[in-house]
Amino acid sequence: MTFKQLGISPGYIKGLKELGIINPTEIQEKAIPILLEEETDFIGLAQTGTGKTAAYGLPILNTIDVEIPLVQALILSPTRELVQQIQKQLFRFTKYVDDRIFSEAIFGGEKIDKQIARLTRPTHIIVATPGRLIDLIERKSVDLRNIKTLVLDEADEMLSMGFKKELDRILQFTQGNRKTWLFSATFPEDIKQIVKNYMSEYQQIEIDKDSLVNANISHKYIFTSVKNKLDTLINLLESKGEERGIIFCRTKLGTQKLAKELQEEGFSVGALEGDMQQKERDKVMRAFKKENLQYLVSTDVSARGIDVRGLGFIVHHQLPEKLEYYTHRSGRTARAGEKGNSIALIIPTEMQQIYDLQNRLGILFEEV
């Protein structure tokens, strides 16, 4: 299939080509015709990095009436980085389209007064984190009465980050004639409850439904010990040459400690964890995206929404506490059809966890 065959107009296709998006991915091929042509609630289940933003973004842009200077679509996403990324993508999609469609990114970490001022301008689409949107709703600074489409992007990540209460409030606040489109990598019980409470008749598509994890990822583990784990990691990174990657730790303190140890060994590495000031976080992410840093050391929550092409691998310095965290960690590599590696550093007592991950996620680990 081509984007033209899916019903996408030439102006959007030209914008997509400039972004290097030539052929539709499977989620785009299956979702776009439904979302363009049918007035329906929708669930799209697909792994991170499979092109979900274009799958819902292009149909949303198609529904906007530029003659009406009101918010007509709301996209909720878990992190500041992902919100900014979605808003930029929507802007780039419309580069060669005559009608001016205005979108605003709303997120914590930026002065709320600035965002309120921007929302006084004509705005057709709001892309927001749930917490900051609630702040604006409570201040009566955002008008969502006319929205036709609500998108929950990375829904499982929003829930695992503790946004359930905020999502319930927003969904209640926007109830009416809107369509709800939910996109997620996994389908845990919390999401099933949202579907039951807030979505009526819906269509559902599932990409790679027999595999909860991107099929382009190779899964490996390395036996080590607590004492030798740093040396094992150093040897691994040295073997990777120029490849870039993310190293995951369970705790904020462990993240800072490991990043410092690797810096002292001469590696080009930055840390991402929850106690960092937003300014520091943005500085690290800019450096990583510009390839001024080769590696990131991060907690699970801090890495949510990071979309950096060309990451060769991720390392689990410790295995994650939750099953879905393994899926999200691994999904930082092998994006947009590329191949990648997910490598766990484990001590012998953790072998049972490897067996559990294999059985529950339908993947196969290789010892290296």
N, C-alpha and C positions, 0 to 999 in steps of 0.2 A: 504494500500500500504506500501511497505518497500522501503528503499533507493536502495536496489539491484534491485527491480522491476522498479524503476525510471531510472535505467541505471547508477547508481553511482558505481564506481569500489571499490573492497574490501579494498584497502589502505585508501581511503577516509572514507569508512564506519567505519573502525577501529578508525580513528581519531575522527569521530563524536561520537562514543560510549564513548570514553575517556572523551569527553566534556559533556556526559550525554544526547546526542541527539540520541535517539533510533528510534523513529517513525517520519516520515515527518509530518509537520504541513500542513494545507490546502493550504497555499500559496506555500509551497515547492512542494506539490503533483501536483498542477496545473501548476506551472511555469517551474519546472525543465525539464520535457519532451520537452516542446516547445523550451526552450533556448538551450537544448542539441542538438536537432535534426533539428531545422529549422533556416535558415538564415533570420531573420526577426527583425524589430523593435518591441518593446514590452512595454506595460504599465501594471504594477501590482499595484492594489489599495488594500491596507490592512493596518490594524491598527498597531501602534507601538507595538513591543513585540511579533509579530506573526512569526518571523523567516525569515525576508526578506534577511538578510545577506547570509544565506546558500542558499536561493532560487536563488540568482544571483551569489554568490561566487563560488559554486561548478561548475556550467556551465562555468564560466570564467576560472577557473583553468583547466578545460577540454580542453579549446581552445588554451592554451599556448603551443607554440613550444619552448621547452627549448634549442634547438640548435641555436635559434636566440636570441642573447643577446640584444634585443631592447624592448622598451616599447610597449606592445601589447594590454594592457587594461588600461583604466582610470576610476576610481571611484571617483565621487564628492560627498561630504557630508558636512553638514552645520557647524560642530564644530570640534575643536581639539580633544575633548574626543571621539567623534564618529569615526573620522578618525583613531585614534590610536586603538580603539576597533576593527574596521573592519580589519585593517592590522594584528592585533594579531590573529583574528579569521582565516584569510586566512592561516597564518603561522601554526596554530594548525591543520587545516584541512589537511595539507600536511605532517604531522609528520611521517606517515607510507607509504608515497609515494616515490618511488625510484628517480623520476626526481626532481631535485632541482628547485623550482620556487621561484624567488626573488621578493619581493614587498617592496616598500618604502612608508612611511607616510610623507606627506608634509603639513605643517600647520603653521599658524602665532604663534608668541610667542616663537619660537626657532630661534637661529641665522641662517640666511639664508645661510651663507657660509658653515655651517655644512651640510645643506641639499644639497647644490650644490655639495659638495665633495662626499656625499653618492651616488648621481645620476651618478657619473662617473663610478661606479661599474655596472656590468651587472644587469639590472632591467627589469623585465617582466611586473609588475603591479605597477601603481602609485595610491595611495589613497590620496586625497587632498581636502583641503578647497578651494573654488573658489578664494578668495583674494590672498592667497599665490601662487597659481598656476599661476595667472596672473603676479605676480612679477617675477616668474621664466621664463615665456614665454617672457616677456619684456627684460630680461637679456640674452635671448637665451641660457638658462641653462637646458632646457628640450626639448627633441625631441619627438613630438607626431605624427610624420608623418606616423608611422607604426601601429597606434592603430587600432585594429579590433573591439573593443567593448568599448563603453562609457556608464557608468552607472550613472544616476542621482538618488542618494539615498536620501530619505526624501526630495523630490523635493519641497513639499509645505513649509517645514520649511526653506529651502534655500531662497525661494522667500519671505517669511514673514520676514526674517532677512535682506532683502534688497540686495540680491545678483543677482537681475535680470540682471543688466548691465554686471556683470562678466560672468554670464551663457551665455548670448548672445554672448559675445566675444569668449568664449571657444568653444561654439557650431559652430560658424563661422570658427574659427581657425582649428577645427578638421574635417571639412566637407570633405567627400570623400567616401570611401567604408565602413566606419564603420557602425556597428549596434548601435542603441541607445536603451537602456533599462531604463525606467523611473519607479521608485517605489515611492509611496506616500500614505499617510494616507487619504488625501482629494484631491479633484480635482477642485480647484478654477479656475477662468477665466484666470489668468496669466499662469497656466500650460497648459490650452487648447491652448493658443497662442503659447507656445513653441512647442507643438505637431504639430500645424498647420504649423509653420515656418521651423521646423527642422526634422520632422519624416515623412517618406513616408508611405507605407502600413505597418500597424502594427497589432499585435494581442493584445487584452486587456482581462485581467481577473480581477474580482472584488470579494473580500472575504467579506462576511457579507454585501452585497451591500444595504440591507435594514436597516443596522445599521451603522451610522458613528462613533460610539464609541464602543470599546471593550465590548462584551456582558457579560464578567466576572466581570465588575465593577458595584458596587451598588452606586447609586447617592443619597446623603442626604443633607439636609440643616438644620441649627440651627438658630433660631431667636435670635438676640442679639441687642445691641445698640453700637454706637461708643464708649461711655463711658465704657461699660462693655465687649468690645470685647476681650481685653487681658485676663480678668478673665475667659471668656467663653473658650478661647483657652487653657488656663492652665488646666482647668477642663477636657477638651477633651483629652489633652495629658496624663494627669494622669490616665484617664480611659483606655488608650491604653496599659498600662503595658510595656512590652518589645518590642512591635511593632515599626517598624521604618517607617519614612515617610518624605515627603517634604511639606513645607508650602510655598504657593505662594503669593507674594506681587506684586503690580503693578509698584512700583518705587524703584530705587536704595537706596534712602534715607530711605524709609519705610522698606526695607529689612534689612539694617544695624541696624535701631532703634529696630525692632522687635527681631532680633537675640540677641541684647544686653539685652533687657528686659527679654528674656527667659533664657539667661545665668545667669542673676542676680537672677532668680528664681530657679537656680540649675539644669536646663535642659542641657543635652549634645547636643549642637547645634552649627552649623557653618553657615556662610552666603556666598552666591554666588551672585555677582552683577557685572555689566559691568565695573565699575571703578577700580576693583581689579587688581593688578599686576598678570601676569600669574603664577608666582612662588607661590603667595598666593593661587590662585585658585586651582592649582595642589595640594597644601598641604591640602586644605579642602577636595577635592575630594578623595585623598588617604585615609584620615582619615575616610571619610564616607564609602568608599568601604570596608575598613578593619574593619568596625563596631566600630571604636573608637568614632564616633559621631552617635547619635541615630537619629537626625533630621537635615535637611537642611532647611534654609529659603532662597528663591531664587526669582529672577525676571524671567519672561517668557523666555527671550532670553538666560539668563545664564544657564537655565536648559535644553536647547536644546541638544539632543544627549546623555543625561545621561541614561545609561542602567545599573541599579543596581537591581539584582534579590532580591526577598523577601521583597519588600516594601509593607507594609500592607495597607497604605492609603496615600492620599494627601489631603491637606487642602487649600481651597481658602480663604485666609485672606481677600482678596477683589476679587469679581468676575472679570474675565478678560474683556478687552476691546473688543476683537474680538472673534467670534464664534469658529474659528479654534484653538485659544489658549486654550479654554476649552478642546477640543479634545486632544491636545498635553499634557496639564497638566495631565489630567486623565490617559493618556497612560503611565505615569511613574510607575503606579501601575498595578497589574494584568498582569504581563509580563510572557511569556512562559507558558500560560495556567493556571497560578495561579489566585486566586480571589483577589479583592481589593476594597477599598472604596474611593469615591471622595466626600469630605464633604465641603460644602460652609457655611461660617459664613455670614449671611445676616441681614441687617436692614430692617424693614417693607417696606420701599419705594422701595426695590430691588426685591420684589416678582414678579413683572412683568417680570424681567429678567429671573427668574426661569421658568415662563410659556413659555417664548420665547425659552429658551434652550430645554425644553421638546418638544415643537412643531417642532423645526428645526432640532434637532438631533435624534428625535424618542426615547427618553429616559423617564423614570419616576422617579421623585424625591420623597423621603420620608422625612417627617419632623421628626427630633429626638430632 
